[in-house]
Amino acid sequence: YAQLAYGFNYYGTVGSNRDEFIMIRKMKKIAWLDDEGRDQVQEAKK
């Protein structure tokens, strides 16, 4: 309730939460970069 009654005569989230937005898009190809890190570790062991 304290979050809803944050300001005088104001009901809603605080400004930092109100001004955020998220954009989600489907990617054509996902590059996880798994091989790059593994190659460096294997060469360090040699």
PDB file with one MODEL, atoms N, CA, C and O in Angstrom:
MODEL        1
ATOM      1  N   TYR A   1       0.825  -1.195   0.000  1.00  0.00           N
ATOM      2  CA  TYR A   1       0.000   0.000   0.000  1.00  0.00           C
ATOM      3  C   TYR A   1       0.861   1.246   0.000  1.00  0.00           C
ATOM      4  O   TYR A   1       0.481   2.252  -0.600  1.00  0.00           O
ATOM      5  N   ALA A   2       1.999   1.209   0.650  1.00  0.00           N
ATOM      6  CA  ALA A   2       2.867   2.388   0.694  1.00  0.00           C
ATOM      7  C   ALA A   2       3.331   2.776  -0.709  1.00  0.00           C
ATOM      8  O   ALA A   2       3.505   3.958  -1.008  1.00  0.00           O
ATOM      9  N   GLN A   3       3.529   1.780  -1.561  1.00  0.00           N
ATOM     10  CA  GLN A   3       3.963   2.078  -2.926  1.00  0.00           C
ATOM     11  C   GLN A   3       2.838   2.763  -3.707  1.00  0.00           C
ATOM     12  O   GLN A   3       3.109   3.628  -4.539  1.00  0.00           O
ATOM     13  N   LEU A   4       1.596   2.394  -3.455  1.00  0.00           N
ATOM     14  CA  LEU A   4       0.482   3.009  -4.174  1.00  0.00           C
ATOM     15  C   LEU A   4       0.209   4.424  -3.697  1.00  0.00           C
ATOM     16  O   LEU A   4      -0.249   5.263  -4.473  1.00  0.00           O
ATOM     17  N   ALA A   5       0.483   4.698  -2.437  1.00  0.00           N
ATOM     18  CA  ALA A   5       0.240   6.031  -1.894  1.00  0.00           C
ATOM     19  C   ALA A   5       1.549   6.802  -1.782  1.00  0.00           C
ATOM     20  O   ALA A   5       1.776   7.505  -0.797  1.00  0.00           O
ATOM     21  N   TYR A   6       2.411   6.672  -2.791  1.00  0.00           N
ATOM     22  CA  TYR A   6       3.756   7.252  -2.740  1.00  0.00           C
ATOM     23  C   TYR A   6       3.702   8.777  -2.734  1.00  0.00           C
ATOM     24  O   TYR A   6       4.395   9.412  -1.940  1.00  0.00           O
ATOM     25  N   GLY A   7       2.902   9.364  -3.593  1.00  0.00           N
ATOM     26  CA  GLY A   7       2.856  10.818  -3.686  1.00  0.00           C
ATOM     27  C   GLY A   7       1.486  11.345  -3.319  1.00  0.00           C
ATOM     28  O   GLY A   7       0.547  10.575  -3.120  1.00  0.00           O
ATOM     29  N   PHE A   8       1.377  12.639  -3.233  1.00  0.00           N
ATOM     30  CA  PHE A   8       0.102  13.264  -2.902  1.00  0.00           C
ATOM     31  C   PHE A   8      -0.887  13.058  -4.050  1.00  0.00           C
ATOM     32  O   PHE A   8      -0.649  13.496  -5.176  1.00  0.00           O
ATOM     33  N   ASN A   9      -1.999  12.386  -3.747  1.00  0.00           N
ATOM     34  CA  ASN A   9      -3.057  12.136  -4.723  1.00  0.00           C
ATOM     35  C   ASN A   9      -2.525  11.397  -5.956  1.00  0.00           C
ATOM     36  O   ASN A   9      -2.959  11.673  -7.074  1.00  0.00           O
ATOM     37  N   TYR A  10      -1.602  10.472  -5.764  1.00  0.00           N
ATOM     38  CA  TYR A  10      -1.029   9.710  -6.881  1.00  0.00           C
ATOM     39  C   TYR A  10      -1.106   8.232  -6.566  1.00  0.00           C
ATOM     40  O   TYR A  10      -0.630   7.795  -5.518  1.00  0.00           O
ATOM     41  N   TYR A  11      -1.693   7.465  -7.447  1.00  0.00           N
ATOM     42  CA  TYR A  11      -1.781   6.022  -7.270  1.00  0.00           C
ATOM     43  C   TYR A  11      -1.137   5.348  -8.476  1.00  0.00           C
ATOM     44  O   TYR A  11      -1.539   5.585  -9.615  1.00  0.00           O
ATOM     45  N   GLY A  12      -0.165   4.533  -8.230  1.00  0.00           N
ATOM     46  CA  GLY A  12       0.561   3.844  -9.288  1.00  0.00           C
ATOM     47  C   GLY A  12       1.960   3.531  -8.804  1.00  0.00           C
ATOM     48  O   GLY A  12       2.289   3.750  -7.638  1.00  0.00           O
ATOM     49  N   THR A  13       2.773   3.025  -9.690  1.00  0.00           N
ATOM     50  CA  THR A  13       4.135   2.674  -9.295  1.00  0.00           C
ATOM     51  C   THR A  13       4.997   3.923  -9.182  1.00  0.00           C
ATOM     52  O   THR A  13       4.617   5.000  -9.640  1.00  0.00           O
ATOM     53  N   VAL A  14       6.148   3.765  -8.572  1.00  0.00           N
ATOM     54  CA  VAL A  14       7.089   4.881  -8.476  1.00  0.00           C
ATOM     55  C   VAL A  14       7.655   5.163  -9.865  1.00  0.00           C
ATOM     56  O   VAL A  14       7.537   4.328 -10.762  1.00  0.00           O
ATOM     57  N   GLY A  15       8.257   6.313 -10.049  1.00  0.00           N
ATOM     58  CA  GLY A  15       8.699   6.747 -11.368  1.00  0.00           C
ATOM     59  C   GLY A  15       9.683   5.815 -12.041  1.00  0.00           C
ATOM     60  O   GLY A  15       9.613   5.618 -13.254  1.00  0.00           O
ATOM     61  N   SER A  16      10.601   5.236 -11.280  1.00  0.00           N
ATOM     62  CA  SER A  16      11.613   4.370 -11.892  1.00  0.00           C
ATOM     63  C   SER A  16      10.983   3.128 -12.508  1.00  0.00           C
ATOM     64  O   SER A  16      11.460   2.651 -13.537  1.00  0.00           O
ATOM     65  N   ASN A  17       9.933   2.597 -11.913  1.00  0.00           N
ATOM     66  CA  ASN A  17       9.252   1.437 -12.489  1.00  0.00           C
ATOM     67  C   ASN A  17       8.301   1.840 -13.611  1.00  0.00           C
ATOM     68  O   ASN A  17       8.107   1.081 -14.560  1.00  0.00           O
ATOM     69  N   ARG A  18       7.718   3.005 -13.511  1.00  0.00           N
ATOM     70  CA  ARG A  18       6.735   3.444 -14.493  1.00  0.00           C
ATOM     71  C   ARG A  18       7.396   3.745 -15.842  1.00  0.00           C
ATOM     72  O   ARG A  18       6.785   3.526 -16.888  1.00  0.00           O
ATOM     73  N   ASP A  19       8.634   4.242 -15.829  1.00  0.00           N
ATOM     74  CA  ASP A  19       9.287   4.696 -17.051  1.00  0.00           C
ATOM     75  C   ASP A  19      10.080   3.599 -17.753  1.00  0.00           C
ATOM     76  O   ASP A  19      10.711   3.873 -18.773  1.00  0.00           O
ATOM     77  N   GLU A  20      10.071   2.379 -17.248  1.00  0.00           N
ATOM     78  CA  GLU A  20      10.814   1.295 -17.881  1.00  0.00           C
ATOM     79  C   GLU A  20       9.930   0.560 -18.881  1.00  0.00           C
ATOM     80  O   GLU A  20       8.717   0.457 -18.695  1.00  0.00           O
ATOM     81  N   PHE A  21      10.550   0.053 -19.941  1.00  0.00           N
ATOM     82  CA  PHE A  21       9.834  -0.802 -20.877  1.00  0.00           C
ATOM     83  C   PHE A  21      10.815  -1.820 -21.434  1.00  0.00           C
ATOM     84  O   PHE A  21      12.027  -1.602 -21.418  1.00  0.00           O
ATOM     85  N   ILE A  22      10.292  -2.917 -21.917  1.00  0.00           N
ATOM     86  CA  ILE A  22      11.103  -4.008 -22.446  1.00  0.00           C
ATOM     87  C   ILE A  22      10.629  -4.318 -23.857  1.00  0.00           C
ATOM     88  O   ILE A  22       9.429  -4.433 -24.108  1.00  0.00           O
ATOM     89  N   MET A  23      11.583  -4.454 -24.779  1.00  0.00           N
ATOM     90  CA  MET A  23      11.256  -4.835 -26.149  1.00  0.00           C
ATOM     91  C   MET A  23      11.796  -6.242 -26.393  1.00  0.00           C
ATOM     92  O   MET A  23      12.988  -6.492 -26.214  1.00  0.00           O
ATOM     93  N   ILE A  24      10.933  -7.146 -26.794  1.00  0.00           N
ATOM     94  CA  ILE A  24      11.316  -8.534 -27.046  1.00  0.00           C
ATOM     95  C   ILE A  24      11.100  -8.826 -28.525  1.00  0.00           C
ATOM     96  O   ILE A  24      10.007  -8.644 -29.060  1.00  0.00           O
ATOM     97  N   ARG A  25      12.182  -9.288 -29.181  1.00  0.00           N
ATOM     98  CA  ARG A  25      12.090  -9.638 -30.594  1.00  0.00           C
ATOM     99  C   ARG A  25      12.678 -11.025 -30.813  1.00  0.00           C
ATOM    100  O   ARG A  25      13.605 -11.431 -30.112  1.00  0.00           O
ATOM    101  N   LYS A  26      12.145 -11.740 -31.776  1.00  0.00           N
ATOM    102  CA  LYS A  26      12.655 -13.065 -32.117  1.00  0.00           C
ATOM    103  C   LYS A  26      13.908 -12.912 -32.982  1.00  0.00           C
ATOM    104  O   LYS A  26      13.907 -12.172 -33.966  1.00  0.00           O
ATOM    105  N   MET A  27      14.980 -13.624 -32.600  1.00  0.00           N
ATOM    106  CA  MET A  27      16.232 -13.556 -33.340  1.00  0.00           C
ATOM    107  C   MET A  27      16.250 -14.625 -34.426  1.00  0.00           C
ATOM    108  O   MET A  27      15.717 -15.719 -34.237  1.00  0.00           O
ATOM    109  N   LYS A  28      16.869 -14.305 -35.571  1.00  0.00           N
ATOM    110  CA  LYS A  28      16.993 -15.276 -36.654  1.00  0.00           C
ATOM    111  C   LYS A  28      18.004 -16.354 -36.296  1.00  0.00           C
ATOM    112  O   LYS A  28      17.764 -17.534 -36.549  1.00  0.00           O
ATOM    113  N   LYS A  29      19.130 -15.965 -35.713  1.00  0.00           N
ATOM    114  CA  LYS A  29      20.169 -16.925 -35.364  1.00  0.00           C
ATOM    115  C   LYS A  29      20.711 -16.561 -33.985  1.00  0.00           C
ATOM    116  O   LYS A  29      21.005 -15.397 -33.716  1.00  0.00           O
ATOM    117  N   ILE A  30      20.840 -17.544 -33.128  1.00  0.00           N
ATOM    118  CA  ILE A  30      21.354 -17.318 -31.782  1.00  0.00           C
ATOM    119  C   ILE A  30      22.798 -17.787 -31.729  1.00  0.00           C
ATOM    120  O   ILE A  30      23.083 -18.957 -31.982  1.00  0.00           O
ATOM    121  N   ALA A  31      23.714 -16.878 -31.400  1.00  0.00           N
ATOM    122  CA  ALA A  31      25.132 -17.225 -31.266  1.00  0.00           C
ATOM    123  C   ALA A  31      25.453 -17.274 -29.779  1.00  0.00           C
ATOM    124  O   ALA A  31      25.593 -16.233 -29.138  1.00  0.00           O
ATOM    125  N   TRP A  32      25.568 -18.474 -29.229  1.00  0.00           N
ATOM    126  CA  TRP A  32      25.802 -18.629 -27.794  1.00  0.00           C
ATOM    127  C   TRP A  32      27.257 -18.383 -27.414  1.00  0.00           C
ATOM    128  O   TRP A  32      27.549 -18.172 -26.237  1.00  0.00           O
ATOM    129  N   LEU A  33      28.177 -18.404 -28.375  1.00  0.00           N
ATOM    130  CA  LEU A  33      29.611 -18.182 -28.135  1.00  0.00           C
ATOM    131  C   LEU A  33      30.189 -19.221 -27.189  1.00  0.00           C
ATOM    132  O   LEU A  33      31.098 -18.912 -26.419  1.00  0.00           O
ATOM    133  N   ASP A  34      29.680 -20.440 -27.231  1.00  0.00           N
ATOM    134  CA  ASP A  34      30.186 -21.506 -26.356  1.00  0.00           C
ATOM    135  C   ASP A  34      31.584 -21.956 -26.764  1.00  0.00           C
ATOM    136  O   ASP A  34      32.430 -22.190 -25.901  1.00  0.00           O
ATOM    137  N   ASP A  35      31.839 -22.080 -28.057  1.00  0.00           N
ATOM    138  CA  ASP A  35      33.108 -22.632 -28.519  1.00  0.00           C
ATOM    139  C   ASP A  35      34.284 -21.698 -28.253  1.00  0.00           C
ATOM    140  O   ASP A  35      35.391 -22.170 -27.994  1.00  0.00           O
ATOM    141  N   GLU A  36      34.073 -20.391 -28.311  1.00  0.00           N
ATOM    142  CA  GLU A  36      35.184 -19.453 -28.145  1.00  0.00           C
ATOM    143  C   GLU A  36      35.813 -19.570 -26.764  1.00  0.00           C
ATOM    144  O   GLU A  36      37.036 -19.656 -26.655  1.00  0.00           O
ATOM    145  N   GLY A  37      35.021 -19.576 -25.730  1.00  0.00           N
ATOM    146  CA  GLY A  37      35.558 -19.674 -24.378  1.00  0.00           C
ATOM    147  C   GLY A  37      36.194 -21.024 -24.115  1.00  0.00           C
ATOM    148  O   GLY A  37      37.208 -21.098 -23.421  1.00  0.00           O
ATOM    149  N   ARG A  38      35.627 -22.089 -24.648  1.00  0.00           N
ATOM    150  CA  ARG A  38      36.147 -23.436 -24.431  1.00  0.00           C
ATOM    151  C   ARG A  38      37.508 -23.599 -25.116  1.00  0.00           C
ATOM    152  O   ARG A  38      38.392 -24.259 -24.571  1.00  0.00           O
ATOM    153  N   ASP A  39      37.687 -23.006 -26.302  1.00  0.00           N
ATOM    154  CA  ASP A  39      38.966 -23.106 -27.011  1.00  0.00           C
ATOM    155  C   ASP A  39      40.087 -22.450 -26.211  1.00  0.00           C
ATOM    156  O   ASP A  39      41.196 -22.982 -26.154  1.00  0.00           O
ATOM    157  N   GLN A  40      39.817 -21.322 -25.604  1.00  0.00           N
ATOM    158  CA  GLN A  40      40.845 -20.630 -24.826  1.00  0.00           C
ATOM    159  C   GLN A  40      41.238 -21.446 -23.606  1.00  0.00           C
ATOM    160  O   GLN A  40      42.415 -21.484 -23.246  1.00  0.00           O
ATOM    161  N   VAL A  41      40.294 -22.089 -22.974  1.00  0.00           N
ATOM    162  CA  VAL A  41      40.591 -22.892 -21.788  1.00  0.00           C
ATOM    163  C   VAL A  41      41.408 -24.116 -22.173  1.00  0.00           C
ATOM    164  O   VAL A  41      42.347 -24.475 -21.462  1.00  0.00           O
ATOM    165  N   GLN A  42      41.070 -24.766 -23.284  1.00  0.00           N
ATOM    166  CA  GLN A  42      41.804 -25.959 -23.709  1.00  0.00           C
ATOM    167  C   GLN A  42      43.244 -25.619 -24.082  1.00  0.00           C
ATOM    168  O   GLN A  42      44.150 -26.398 -23.786  1.00  0.00           O
ATOM    169  N   GLU A  43      43.476 -24.473 -24.725  1.00  0.00           N
ATOM    170  CA  GLU A  43      44.841 -24.095 -25.086  1.00  0.00           C
ATOM    171  C   GLU A  43      45.651 -23.730 -23.853  1.00  0.00           C
ATOM    172  O   GLU A  43      46.863 -23.944 -23.835  1.00  0.00           O
ATOM    173  N   ALA A  44      45.022 -23.188 -22.833  1.00  0.00           N
ATOM    174  CA  ALA A  44      45.735 -22.838 -21.605  1.00  0.00           C
ATOM    175  C   ALA A  44      46.198 -24.094 -20.872  1.00  0.00           C
ATOM    176  O   ALA A  44      47.220 -24.066 -20.187  1.00  0.00           O
ATOM    177  N   LYS A  45      45.457 -25.200 -21.008  1.00  0.00           N
ATOM    178  CA  LYS A  45      45.831 -26.447 -20.338  1.00  0.00           C
ATOM    179  C   LYS A  45      47.031 -27.111 -20.997  1.00  0.00           C
ATOM    180  O   LYS A  45      47.741 -27.879 -20.349  1.00  0.00           O
ATOM    181  N   LYS A  46      47.273 -26.826 -22.291  1.00  0.00           N
ATOM    182  CA  LYS A  46      48.366 -27.486 -23.027  1.00  0.00           C
ATOM    183  C   LYS A  46      49.712 -27.026 -22.605  1.00  0.00           C
ATOM    184  O   LYS A  46      50.719 -27.495 -23.137  1.00  0.00           O
TER     185      LYS A  46
ENDMDL
END
